[in-house]
Amino acid sequence: MPPTAAPPPLAIEARGLTKRYGATCALRGVDLAVPAGTVCGLLGPNGAGKTTVVRILATLTRPDAGSATVAGCDVVGRPDQVRYRIGLAGQHAAVDGILTARDNLRMFGRLYHLGARRARDRADRLLARFDLTAAADRPVRTFSGGMRRRLDLAASLILAPAVLFLDEPTTGLDPRGRSEVWTAVRRLVTDGTTVLLTTQYLDEADRLADRIVLVDDGRVLRSGTPAELKAQAGGERLEVVLRDPADLDRAVAAVAAATDAEPVPQPGGGRLGVAVPDGSAALFAAVRALDAARIATADVGVRRPTLDDVFLRFTGDAAERQGAA
């Protein structure tokens, strides 16, 4: 029997992270394990504790309890070593709008004590890597939102960090700008960088993250690959839209008999949905039954769970508690 391959090393590991701000408990024993060379999406509602986790791992805040290592260095015991191994891009671009893109990157290089020549060389390489060479000598205030975020990412990579923290990197960007940032992140991971991503855009996490950690009220609720979390949120759903809402009762009866399940009318009139174990088989059976009953449909399809479904299902109770408070 061949030997089992060793698991990849962990670029980020946290155990029992706890943090309080006065009477508010921001983190309540958060565990995190991120293999090197992957993207981990940290998701949760506003106030769930995501940014506090990032601040602790980036050595900007000390935990009250628990431990964490980033790139093999303890965030409390060796914070200076951690800082030389990480990059951080916050929710708002930190570049100077008056300076050119090239001068911004050279300035960051000098701040990291690279020396004038190394700072120039590093700036030129990063401008090429992020497709900004043609705009390198323009003031950053003339850049689009996507270009600014790409430049901000480039600035966070001046020291070629092993780990990059992205705290809601595409907030406020249009679809083109978001796509530009996604492309840049994929290139970083291909080159071996580990990324911890917080975002409010669940499609962004679905596209970029190898694994997702869902947090709320300072706790980890669920973790796994996007596919695993979607499976936990429930199976496939057959959805039917009728041409005539008056046919709803007959359609419910026809679909119930065809799928051996209980359809539920949906808001909007003339719509119904039903959870099914096998979407393809249920689809064919329902179409035949509706056709036999002479019920006209505007649309019939199978919908698989999305990360929106995961988010709403597993954070719903906490959201209701907050609303009732």
C-alpha beads as a LAMMPS data file, in Angstrom:
LAMMPS data file: protein, C-alpha beads

325 atoms
324 bonds

1 atom types
1 bond types

-500.0 500.0 xlo xhi
-500.0 500.0 ylo yhi
-500.0 500.0 zlo zhi

Masses

1 110.0

Atoms # bond

1 1 1 0.000 0.000 0.000
2 1 1 1.546 3.354 -1.039
3 1 1 2.302 5.829 1.752
4 1 1 -0.305 8.504 2.426
5 1 1 0.733 11.936 1.193
6 1 1 1.482 14.413 3.960
7 1 1 -1.073 17.236 4.280
8 1 1 0.124 20.655 3.096
9 1 1 1.655 22.885 5.774
10 1 1 -0.583 25.450 7.414
11 1 1 0.098 29.069 6.511
12 1 1 -2.392 30.280 9.149
13 1 1 -3.388 28.472 12.318
14 1 1 -5.494 29.879 15.149
15 1 1 -6.800 28.168 18.264
16 1 1 -9.370 29.564 20.668
17 1 1 -9.029 33.222 19.687
18 1 1 -10.980 35.383 22.119
19 1 1 -11.338 39.165 22.122
20 1 1 -13.497 41.545 24.130
21 1 1 -14.094 45.272 23.686
22 1 1 -15.594 46.392 26.964
23 1 1 -18.879 44.544 27.431
24 1 1 -18.846 43.275 23.844
25 1 1 -17.319 39.877 23.109
26 1 1 -16.078 40.107 19.511
27 1 1 -14.527 36.618 19.358
28 1 1 -15.530 33.564 21.379
29 1 1 -12.902 30.893 20.754
30 1 1 -12.295 31.001 16.994
31 1 1 -10.257 28.178 15.409
32 1 1 -8.801 28.547 11.928
33 1 1 -6.540 26.379 9.750
34 1 1 -5.506 27.581 6.277
35 1 1 -3.173 25.397 4.153
36 1 1 -0.392 27.168 2.288
37 1 1 -1.132 28.227 -1.281
38 1 1 -4.920 28.363 -0.885
39 1 1 -7.675 30.954 -0.519
40 1 1 -9.767 30.868 2.657
41 1 1 -12.977 32.886 2.609
42 1 1 -14.010 34.263 5.991
43 1 1 -17.732 35.035 5.754
44 1 1 -20.351 36.329 8.141
45 1 1 -22.808 39.175 8.817
46 1 1 -21.688 42.641 9.838
47 1 1 -20.299 42.488 13.357
48 1 1 -19.639 38.741 13.168
49 1 1 -15.942 39.138 14.085
50 1 1 -14.289 38.838 10.655
51 1 1 -12.256 42.042 10.799
52 1 1 -11.220 41.322 14.390
53 1 1 -9.783 37.972 13.266
54 1 1 -7.842 39.706 10.481
55 1 1 -6.538 42.389 12.831
56 1 1 -5.267 39.774 15.290
57 1 1 -3.593 37.707 12.584
58 1 1 -2.017 40.848 11.100
59 1 1 -0.653 41.804 14.576
60 1 1 -2.757 44.994 14.726
61 1 1 -4.695 43.732 17.774
62 1 1 -3.694 41.353 20.559
63 1 1 -6.083 38.543 21.490
64 1 1 -7.295 38.286 25.064
65 1 1 -6.914 34.497 24.894
66 1 1 -5.950 31.815 22.426
67 1 1 -2.995 31.580 20.053
68 1 1 -2.225 32.046 16.379
69 1 1 0.656 31.565 13.983
70 1 1 1.048 33.085 10.525
71 1 1 3.724 31.776 8.156
72 1 1 5.114 29.801 11.098
73 1 1 5.487 32.808 13.438
74 1 1 3.482 33.495 16.590
75 1 1 1.455 36.684 16.220
76 1 1 1.986 37.676 19.860
77 1 1 5.458 36.338 20.534
78 1 1 7.042 37.327 17.175
79 1 1 4.921 40.139 15.692
80 1 1 7.820 41.765 13.826
81 1 1 8.566 38.494 12.019
82 1 1 4.903 38.104 11.133
83 1 1 4.796 41.603 9.617
84 1 1 7.692 40.804 7.300
85 1 1 5.829 37.765 6.014
86 1 1 2.390 39.248 5.346
87 1 1 0.608 41.776 3.181
88 1 1 -2.626 43.541 4.105
89 1 1 -5.120 45.249 1.824
90 1 1 -7.964 46.817 3.779
91 1 1 -11.431 47.893 2.714
92 1 1 -10.173 51.174 1.275
93 1 1 -7.171 51.651 -1.024
94 1 1 -4.207 53.062 0.918
95 1 1 -2.360 54.549 -2.057
96 1 1 -1.689 58.272 -2.527
97 1 1 -3.877 59.866 -5.196
98 1 1 -1.431 62.673 -5.974
99 1 1 1.563 60.419 -6.654
100 1 1 1.883 58.248 -9.730
101 1 1 1.475 54.492 -9.473
102 1 1 5.224 54.029 -9.908
103 1 1 6.058 56.593 -7.202
104 1 1 3.549 54.981 -4.817
105 1 1 5.214 51.598 -5.115
106 1 1 8.709 53.042 -4.827
107 1 1 7.636 54.911 -1.697
108 1 1 6.312 51.711 -0.127
109 1 1 9.561 49.975 -1.029
110 1 1 11.616 52.645 0.721
111 1 1 9.342 52.444 3.767
112 1 1 10.182 48.734 3.911
113 1 1 13.918 49.642 3.783
114 1 1 14.512 47.996 0.406
115 1 1 16.888 50.703 -0.758
116 1 1 16.384 52.930 -3.794
117 1 1 17.495 50.440 -6.460
118 1 1 15.592 47.450 -5.069
119 1 1 12.495 49.601 -4.556
120 1 1 12.627 50.716 -8.219
121 1 1 13.082 47.152 -9.468
122 1 1 10.310 45.791 -7.275
123 1 1 7.927 48.568 -8.353
124 1 1 8.570 47.850 -12.042
125 1 1 7.946 44.110 -11.585
126 1 1 4.700 44.684 -9.691
127 1 1 3.407 47.192 -12.231
128 1 1 3.924 44.600 -14.959
129 1 1 2.413 41.821 -12.859
130 1 1 -0.797 43.794 -12.294
131 1 1 -1.064 45.144 -15.864
132 1 1 -0.414 48.725 -14.762
133 1 1 2.757 49.523 -16.717
134 1 1 0.932 51.643 -19.315
135 1 1 -0.571 53.786 -16.532
136 1 1 2.478 53.736 -14.264
137 1 1 3.286 57.437 -14.598
138 1 1 -0.250 58.762 -14.263
139 1 1 -1.462 60.264 -10.977
140 1 1 -3.471 57.643 -9.112
141 1 1 -6.405 60.059 -8.774
142 1 1 -7.042 59.456 -12.497
143 1 1 -7.357 55.677 -12.016
144 1 1 -10.591 53.713 -12.073
145 1 1 -11.688 51.924 -8.906
146 1 1 -10.440 48.577 -10.202
147 1 1 -7.042 50.037 -11.092
148 1 1 -6.713 51.570 -7.629
149 1 1 -7.482 48.252 -5.968
150 1 1 -4.954 46.449 -8.172
151 1 1 -2.364 49.056 -7.226
152 1 1 -3.276 48.611 -3.567
153 1 1 -2.752 44.860 -3.955
154 1 1 0.608 45.527 -5.592
155 1 1 1.628 47.752 -2.677
156 1 1 0.752 44.972 -0.224
157 1 1 3.149 42.662 -2.094
158 1 1 6.263 44.825 -1.933
159 1 1 7.982 42.243 0.292
160 1 1 6.566 39.244 -1.646
161 1 1 4.590 38.049 1.417
162 1 1 3.787 34.419 2.061
163 1 1 0.325 35.388 3.367
164 1 1 -1.986 38.131 2.127
165 1 1 -5.000 39.426 4.058
166 1 1 -7.761 40.918 1.905
167 1 1 -10.464 42.652 3.937
168 1 1 -13.433 43.208 1.588
169 1 1 -11.150 44.095 -1.351
170 1 1 -13.883 44.809 -3.931
171 1 1 -16.267 46.932 -1.855
172 1 1 -17.716 49.671 -4.045
173 1 1 -16.295 48.368 -7.325
174 1 1 -18.336 47.851 -10.486
175 1 1 -18.419 44.375 -12.111
176 1 1 -15.396 45.147 -14.318
177 1 1 -13.342 46.332 -11.354
178 1 1 -14.295 43.260 -9.319
179 1 1 -13.281 40.989 -12.192
180 1 1 -9.896 42.723 -12.407
181 1 1 -9.256 42.152 -8.707
182 1 1 -10.362 38.495 -8.950
183 1 1 -7.899 37.904 -11.786
184 1 1 -5.104 39.473 -9.739
185 1 1 -5.913 37.305 -6.700
186 1 1 -5.924 34.110 -8.780
187 1 1 -2.480 34.972 -10.124
188 1 1 -1.148 35.479 -6.601
189 1 1 -2.392 32.077 -5.464
190 1 1 -0.979 30.401 -8.573
191 1 1 2.392 31.863 -7.593
192 1 1 2.096 30.356 -4.093
193 1 1 0.658 33.138 -1.945
194 1 1 -1.881 32.170 0.726
195 1 1 -4.912 34.470 0.891
196 1 1 -7.367 35.070 3.723
197 1 1 -10.355 36.858 2.204
198 1 1 -13.232 38.572 3.961
199 1 1 -16.087 39.681 1.748
200 1 1 -19.786 40.513 1.755
201 1 1 -20.090 39.275 -1.833
202 1 1 -20.893 35.573 -1.632
203 1 1 -20.365 35.022 -5.354
204 1 1 -16.848 36.380 -4.851
205 1 1 -16.125 33.796 -2.164
206 1 1 -17.643 31.073 -4.344
207 1 1 -15.340 31.978 -7.243
208 1 1 -12.122 32.464 -5.278
209 1 1 -12.149 30.409 -2.062
210 1 1 -10.862 26.854 -1.743
211 1 1 -12.437 26.669 1.710
212 1 1 -14.905 28.855 3.558
213 1 1 -15.245 29.568 7.258
214 1 1 -18.639 30.984 8.251
215 1 1 -18.608 33.018 11.453
216 1 1 -21.280 34.817 13.455
217 1 1 -21.466 36.244 16.961
218 1 1 -17.718 35.663 17.339
219 1 1 -17.946 31.902 16.691
220 1 1 -17.240 29.573 13.786
221 1 1 -20.583 28.158 12.621
222 1 1 -19.488 26.029 9.657
223 1 1 -16.380 25.387 7.572
224 1 1 -15.661 23.435 4.413
225 1 1 -15.377 23.764 0.671
226 1 1 -18.088 25.770 -1.091
227 1 1 -19.566 22.519 -2.420
228 1 1 -19.615 20.941 1.054
229 1 1 -21.377 23.930 2.608
230 1 1 -23.953 24.049 -0.176
231 1 1 -24.696 20.363 0.403
232 1 1 -25.213 21.072 4.115
233 1 1 -27.696 23.816 3.228
234 1 1 -29.990 21.317 1.538
235 1 1 -30.441 19.391 -1.671
236 1 1 -31.742 20.428 -5.041
237 1 1 -35.050 22.233 -5.513
238 1 1 -37.491 21.899 -8.362
239 1 1 -39.115 25.235 -9.144
240 1 1 -42.155 25.790 -11.385
241 1 1 -43.540 29.076 -12.705
242 1 1 -47.064 28.868 -14.161
243 1 1 -48.473 30.933 -16.965
244 1 1 -51.814 31.166 -15.180
245 1 1 -51.653 31.546 -11.355
246 1 1 -55.189 30.093 -11.190
247 1 1 -53.661 26.688 -11.986
248 1 1 -51.579 26.686 -8.789
249 1 1 -53.634 24.171 -6.783
250 1 1 -53.763 21.712 -9.677
251 1 1 -50.047 22.167 -10.302
252 1 1 -49.220 21.469 -6.653
253 1 1 -51.211 18.227 -6.821
254 1 1 -49.589 17.166 -10.113
255 1 1 -46.034 17.866 -8.938
256 1 1 -46.693 16.169 -5.582
257 1 1 -47.833 12.997 -7.332
258 1 1 -44.879 13.073 -9.746
259 1 1 -42.135 13.680 -7.167
260 1 1 -43.606 12.000 -4.065
261 1 1 -42.850 15.210 -2.167
262 1 1 -44.832 18.189 -0.873
263 1 1 -44.520 21.306 -3.083
264 1 1 -44.762 24.698 -1.383
265 1 1 -46.333 27.734 -3.109
266 1 1 -43.862 30.608 -3.452
267 1 1 -44.405 34.368 -3.135
268 1 1 -45.411 36.156 -6.281
269 1 1 -48.315 33.966 -7.365
270 1 1 -48.203 31.089 -9.792
271 1 1 -44.960 29.672 -8.379
272 1 1 -44.138 26.550 -6.421
273 1 1 -41.023 24.825 -5.197
274 1 1 -40.170 21.416 -3.796
275 1 1 -37.006 19.840 -2.389
276 1 1 -36.003 16.746 -4.380
277 1 1 -33.210 14.179 -3.997
278 1 1 -32.590 13.864 -7.741
279 1 1 -33.178 17.055 -9.680
280 1 1 -32.991 15.576 -13.165
281 1 1 -35.457 12.760 -12.487
282 1 1 -37.859 15.098 -10.695
283 1 1 -37.681 17.595 -13.547
284 1 1 -38.694 15.048 -16.196
285 1 1 -41.445 13.562 -14.001
286 1 1 -42.905 16.974 -13.165
287 1 1 -42.906 18.138 -16.782
288 1 1 -44.742 14.987 -17.857
289 1 1 -47.295 15.355 -15.058
290 1 1 -47.951 19.027 -15.773
291 1 1 -48.280 18.324 -19.482
292 1 1 -50.716 15.476 -18.816
293 1 1 -52.805 17.790 -16.635
294 1 1 -52.742 20.448 -19.398
295 1 1 -51.116 23.011 -17.117
296 1 1 -49.094 25.606 -19.046
297 1 1 -45.775 26.658 -17.525
298 1 1 -43.604 29.717 -18.072
299 1 1 -40.538 28.043 -16.590
300 1 1 -39.546 24.750 -14.960
301 1 1 -36.073 24.201 -13.601
302 1 1 -33.826 22.743 -10.934
303 1 1 -31.970 25.096 -8.619
304 1 1 -28.968 24.021 -6.590
305 1 1 -28.108 25.693 -3.276
306 1 1 -25.909 28.773 -3.420
307 1 1 -23.702 30.366 -0.782
308 1 1 -26.568 32.804 -0.234
309 1 1 -28.644 29.827 0.922
310 1 1 -25.789 28.720 3.202
311 1 1 -25.462 32.211 4.662
312 1 1 -29.171 32.670 5.278
313 1 1 -29.709 29.212 6.745
314 1 1 -26.809 29.115 9.181
315 1 1 -26.742 32.768 10.247
316 1 1 -30.520 33.198 10.381
317 1 1 -30.938 32.443 14.084
318 1 1 -28.265 34.925 15.097
319 1 1 -29.735 37.605 12.839
320 1 1 -33.154 37.069 14.432
321 1 1 -31.637 37.311 17.909
322 1 1 -29.969 40.607 17.018
323 1 1 -33.197 41.949 15.550
324 1 1 -35.085 41.032 18.705
325 1 1 -32.486 42.585 21.009

Bonds

1 1 1 2
2 1 2 3
3 1 3 4
4 1 4 5
5 1 5 6
6 1 6 7
7 1 7 8
8 1 8 9
9 1 9 10
10 1 10 11
11 1 11 12
12 1 12 13
13 1 13 14
14 1 14 15
15 1 15 16
16 1 16 17
17 1 17 18
18 1 18 19
19 1 19 20
20 1 20 21
21 1 21 22
22 1 22 23
23 1 23 24
24 1 24 25
25 1 25 26
26 1 26 27
27 1 27 28
28 1 28 29
29 1 29 30
30 1 30 31
31 1 31 32
32 1 32 33
33 1 33 34
34 1 34 35
35 1 35 36
36 1 36 37
37 1 37 38
38 1 38 39
39 1 39 40
40 1 40 41
41 1 41 42
42 1 42 43
43 1 43 44
44 1 44 45
45 1 45 46
46 1 46 47
47 1 47 48
48 1 48 49
49 1 49 50
50 1 50 51
51 1 51 52
52 1 52 53
53 1 53 54
54 1 54 55
55 1 55 56
56 1 56 57
57 1 57 58
58 1 58 59
59 1 59 60
60 1 60 61
61 1 61 62
62 1 62 63
63 1 63 64
64 1 64 65
65 1 65 66
66 1 66 67
67 1 67 68
68 1 68 69
69 1 69 70
70 1 70 71
71 1 71 72
72 1 72 73
73 1 73 74
74 1 74 75
75 1 75 76
76 1 76 77
77 1 77 78
78 1 78 79
79 1 79 80
80 1 80 81
81 1 81 82
82 1 82 83
83 1 83 84
84 1 84 85
85 1 85 86
86 1 86 87
87 1 87 88
88 1 88 89
89 1 89 90
90 1 90 91
91 1 91 92
92 1 92 93
93 1 93 94
94 1 94 95
95 1 95 96
96 1 96 97
97 1 97 98
98 1 98 99
99 1 99 100
100 1 100 101
101 1 101 102
102 1 102 103
103 1 103 104
104 1 104 105
105 1 105 106
106 1 106 107
107 1 107 108
108 1 108 109
109 1 109 110
110 1 110 111
111 1 111 112
112 1 112 113
113 1 113 114
114 1 114 115
115 1 115 116
116 1 116 117
117 1 117 118
118 1 118 119
119 1 119 120
120 1 120 121
121 1 121 122
122 1 122 123
123 1 123 124
124 1 124 125
125 1 125 126
126 1 126 127
127 1 127 128
128 1 128 129
129 1 129 130
130 1 130 131
131 1 131 132
132 1 132 133
133 1 133 134
134 1 134 135
135 1 135 136
136 1 136 137
137 1 137 138
138 1 138 139
139 1 139 140
140 1 140 141
141 1 141 142
142 1 142 143
143 1 143 144
144 1 144 145
145 1 145 146
146 1 146 147
147 1 147 148
148 1 148 149
149 1 149 150
150 1 150 151
151 1 151 152
152 1 152 153
153 1 153 154
154 1 154 155
155 1 155 156
156 1 156 157
157 1 157 158
158 1 158 159
159 1 159 160
160 1 160 161
161 1 161 162
162 1 162 163
163 1 163 164
164 1 164 165
165 1 165 166
166 1 166 167
167 1 167 168
168 1 168 169
169 1 169 170
170 1 170 171
171 1 171 172
172 1 172 173
173 1 173 174
174 1 174 175
175 1 175 176
176 1 176 177
177 1 177 178
178 1 178 179
179 1 179 180
180 1 180 181
181 1 181 182
182 1 182 183
183 1 183 184
184 1 184 185
185 1 185 186
186 1 186 187
187 1 187 188
188 1 188 189
189 1 189 190
190 1 190 191
191 1 191 192
192 1 192 193
193 1 193 194
194 1 194 195
195 1 195 196
196 1 196 197
197 1 197 198
198 1 198 199
199 1 199 200
200 1 200 201
201 1 201 202
202 1 202 203
203 1 203 204
204 1 204 205
205 1 205 206
206 1 206 207
207 1 207 208
208 1 208 209
209 1 209 210
210 1 210 211
211 1 211 212
212 1 212 213
213 1 213 214
214 1 214 215
215 1 215 216
216 1 216 217
217 1 217 218
218 1 218 219
219 1 219 220
220 1 220 221
221 1 221 222
222 1 222 223
223 1 223 224
224 1 224 225
225 1 225 226
226 1 226 227
227 1 227 228
228 1 228 229
229 1 229 230
230 1 230 231
231 1 231 232
232 1 232 233
233 1 233 234
234 1 234 235
235 1 235 236
236 1 236 237
237 1 237 238
238 1 238 239
239 1 239 240
240 1 240 241
241 1 241 242
242 1 242 243
243 1 243 244
244 1 244 245
245 1 245 246
246 1 246 247
247 1 247 248
248 1 248 249
249 1 249 250
250 1 250 251
251 1 251 252
252 1 252 253
253 1 253 254
254 1 254 255
255 1 255 256
256 1 256 257
257 1 257 258
258 1 258 259
259 1 259 260
260 1 260 261
261 1 261 262
262 1 262 263
263 1 263 264
264 1 264 265
265 1 265 266
266 1 266 267
267 1 267 268
268 1 268 269
269 1 269 270
270 1 270 271
271 1 271 272
272 1 272 273
273 1 273 274
274 1 274 275
275 1 275 276
276 1 276 277
277 1 277 278
278 1 278 279
279 1 279 280
280 1 280 281
281 1 281 282
282 1 282 283
283 1 283 284
284 1 284 285
285 1 285 286
286 1 286 287
287 1 287 288
288 1 288 289
289 1 289 290
290 1 290 291
291 1 291 292
292 1 292 293
293 1 293 294
294 1 294 295
295 1 295 296
296 1 296 297
297 1 297 298
298 1 298 299
299 1 299 300
300 1 300 301
301 1 301 302
302 1 302 303
303 1 303 304
304 1 304 305
305 1 305 306
306 1 306 307
307 1 307 308
308 1 308 309
309 1 309 310
310 1 310 311
311 1 311 312
312 1 312 313
313 1 313 314
314 1 314 315
315 1 315 316
316 1 316 317
317 1 317 318
318 1 318 319
319 1 319 320
320 1 320 321
321 1 321 322
322 1 322 323
323 1 323 324
324 1 324 325
